[in-house]
Amino acid sequence: MRPFGYERAESAVAAARRAADTGATFIGGGTNLVDLMKLGVMTPERLVDVSRLPNRDIADADDGGLAIGAAATNTALANDPRVRERFRVLSLALLSGATPQIRNKATVGGNLLQRTRCPYFYEVGLPCNKRAPGSGCGARFGRSRDAAVLGTSEHCIAAHPSDMAVAMVALDARLGVRGGDGDLRWLDVDALHRLPGDRPDREHDLAPGDLIETVRLPPPPPGRHVYTKVRDRASYAFALVSVAVVLAVEDGVVTSARVALGGVAPKPWRARAVEAALTGARATWRAFCAAAEAELAPARGHGDNDFKIPLARRAIAGTLAEAAGIAPEVPTGGRRATP
Amino acid sequence: MSDRAPKTTLVVNGRARELSLDPRTTLLDALRDHLDLPGTHKGCDHGQCGACTVLIGGERVLSCLALAVMHDGDEITTVEGLAARAGAGDAPEALGALQAAFVAHDAFQCGFCTSGQLCSATALLAELARGDLSVVTPDDDTVRVTGDEIRERMAGNLCRCGAYPNLVAAIAEVAGQGEEGAS
């Protein structure tokens, strides 16, 4: 590991100012950053420890939503009774990710800013435009099984690994960001991450010193919460495809649909085509399949990960069906009606 | 360069230990190399195997992904502290309940992952007792001691000898397995 300076911040304002002045990197739980530093993938010259800042409380907000300190652990957020009761998809997503040991340490802010697990990003000897701009994308014509199928560019096809962030995107979370100038500004979680384009090394729009201090959840959308995670083993694996759904159905008609995807895009992916297709439509298996089809229409596989496209379609339709309480139609014999 | 070797106090198994550490030192390396506590094992050193699991403030974490300087003043329990009341060389009946159950159920083969399994399971018992949720907890949010719950909650501790059935049986016995069974 490259040597680095270490200091502990006394307040969020002090942390942001310090990082803006020195170009330091924040460390919260460190469960991703320490690993990347060991591998030489990230080589910060200075760390500002924000893990003991007081912004770890979870509190009711005046508007009926929830205010979450970004230093809260993933465990604390997943087990909070208000999250479990009113923002259940967030608890389900959190508990689908990592293990108790990691969730006990990982923070909400750090989860949002965790890096891709693309194997080319992780291995300093291999090309990766995200880690070493201009070196090429090894995954595009190499091992792409984990890579994204939506929102990619010729420069990078890495997928965002978070489960928690997928639920937060579906819930329209807003991030309170403390700048180096001491001001707090608000940012939609969906606007935090950038698509790779020709700058995959720039993953978000935060400036040096910008510290995610708090996360606001607005009052929950109506409906049933379901989180589906498809992965290579039953536990402790990143998503191949994940789907967060909050779906309200009245008299057989979808009145509200919130859908977001993980594992398939460079950022937590709000499935706006699904939402647009379903809102006001009858809640039928056929409608769910058509909506999933529309979302994945622009998807592009890279060989190893071609399977993610039909997998995502089926995971979307299946998760919607579970939320609506209807049975998927799988005819016996002949061509399957699955999307 | 004064910030390269800050003083760090770790309260390990009830005893305060002051260290001057390079900030790069992980908690795992501090325990093994600076405090002569080799019971916590280094498996993958990348947060994938769970062999380095210890308790910080009673909660399980991976010591390989923790920087020791970030835990100044924290109370840390390692496998050496799980049977602290037993003297060195004591017979198995002096071990903690989980340790005794591991022996009784043959919940290990080579033993490399065992210290991490024990620390992890120790915290698991506390999590079950206070009703912490897992992704396999049923929709009524009532935590029951089942094989599924134990397997899900121990997923971060790999055992390459494959002692999983015996690990689950040992943990279920101490957790007070429900009638659903732990098989």
Chai-1 contact restraints between the chains, C-beta under 6 A:
chainA,res_idxA,chainB,res_idxB,connection_type,confidence,min_distance_angstrom,max_distance_angstrom,comment,restraint_id
A,M1,B,R24,contact,1.0,0.0,6.0,A-B,restraint_1
A,G5,B,D3,contact,1.0,0.0,6.0,A-B,restraint_2
A,Y6,B,D3,contact,1.0,0.0,6.0,A-B,restraint_3
A,Y6,B,P23,contact,1.0,0.0,6.0,A-B,restraint_4
A,Y6,B,V69,contact,1.0,0.0,6.0,A-B,restraint_5
A,T31,B,L65,contact,1.0,0.0,6.0,A-B,restraint_6
A,V34,B,L65,contact,1.0,0.0,6.0,A-B,restraint_7
A,D35,B,H46,contact,1.0,0.0,6.0,A-B,restraint_8
A,D35,B,G47,contact,1.0,0.0,6.0,A-B,restraint_9
A,D49,B,M70,contact,1.0,0.0,6.0,A-B,restraint_10
A,S51,B,M70,contact,1.0,0.0,6.0,A-B,restraint_11
A,N79,B,D132,contact,1.0,0.0,6.0,A-B,restraint_12
A,N79,B,L133,contact,1.0,0.0,6.0,A-B,restraint_13
A,L95,B,S134,contact,1.0,0.0,6.0,A-B,restraint_14
A,L95,B,V135,contact,1.0,0.0,6.0,A-B,restraint_15
A,S96,B,V135,contact,1.0,0.0,6.0,A-B,restraint_16
A,T99,B,A155,contact,1.0,0.0,6.0,A-B,restraint_17
A,T99,B,G156,contact,1.0,0.0,6.0,A-B,restraint_18
A,Q101,B,T53,contact,1.0,0.0,6.0,A-B,restraint_19
A,Q101,B,R60,contact,1.0,0.0,6.0,A-B,restraint_20
A,Q101,B,V61,contact,1.0,0.0,6.0,A-B,restraint_21
A,Q101,B,L62,contact,1.0,0.0,6.0,A-B,restraint_22
A,Q101,B,G156,contact,1.0,0.0,6.0,A-B,restraint_23
A,N104,B,E59,contact,1.0,0.0,6.0,A-B,restraint_24
A,N104,B,V61,contact,1.0,0.0,6.0,A-B,restraint_25
A,K105,B,V61,contact,1.0,0.0,6.0,A-B,restraint_26
A,S235,B,E152,contact,1.0,0.0,6.0,A-B,restraint_27
A,S235,B,A155,contact,1.0,0.0,6.0,A-B,restraint_28
A,Y236,B,A155,contact,1.0,0.0,6.0,A-B,restraint_29
A,Y236,B,G156,contact,1.0,0.0,6.0,A-B,restraint_30
